[in-house]
Each structure stands twice: as C-alpha cells, then as structure tokens.
Amino acid sequence: MTDVHTPAQRSYNMSQIRSRDTTPELRVRRILHAAGLRYRLYGKHLPGKPDLVFARAQAVVFVHGCFWHMHRCRYGKREPATNKDFWARKRRANADRDKRNRTLLKATGWRVV
C-alpha cells in the first residue's frame, strides 16, 4: 500500500509524535509528585532509559503505551488492519526489547514498574 501523504507531510506528521512528556507520563508524574515522591527523569545510564528513576529506592518506572508494547489489556491486543506483518514484527520487537531491559535492570538490583 502506498502512502497517502507526501514525504514532506509524512515527515511533519512523524515529527509531531512525542516520545517524552506524553499525557500518560505527565499524569503519572503529577500523581507521584503529589504523593511526595521525588524522582529523576529518563535514566540515560540505565537499560531502556526508564521514564522515572527513584535512585534511593533502586526503582524505575516505565510509562509505555499499551498498543506499542503489546500489553494484555484490550488496547494492547488490538491489531492494525493494514500491513499486519510489518506491525506485528515491530510491536513484537518492542515487547522483546522491554523484556530484555527489565531482565538487565533486575539483574543489577533495580525494581521495575
């Protein structure tokens, strides 16, 4: 299937998709901050670059989208209607990478949420 957008329009659309400071992430951060918990953002030195790092507690939090990371909820189980093989491989690679990162973090003493 060919793209319905020009390369310039597709580039613009993709540039507007944020990977940080997403609405779900901001909600989680507000709740945790209101509860008195303090954290660092985006642990660049840790596997998977966790969204929130609680260094004293040796805990990290990932705020992943259900669809992209194949969670077990109804949103994670949805499948795209077109180009199914491509998206299945991409989503499976995300889930596999998440598992690898969780294993590495746990092996070094971190708790993962």
Secondary structure, DSSP 8 states (H G I E B T S, - for coil): ---SS-HHHHHHHHHT--SSS-HHHHHHHHHHHHTT---EE--TTSTT--SEEETTTTEEE----TTTTT-SSHHHH---SSSHHHHHHHHHHHHHHHHHHHHHHHHTT-EE-
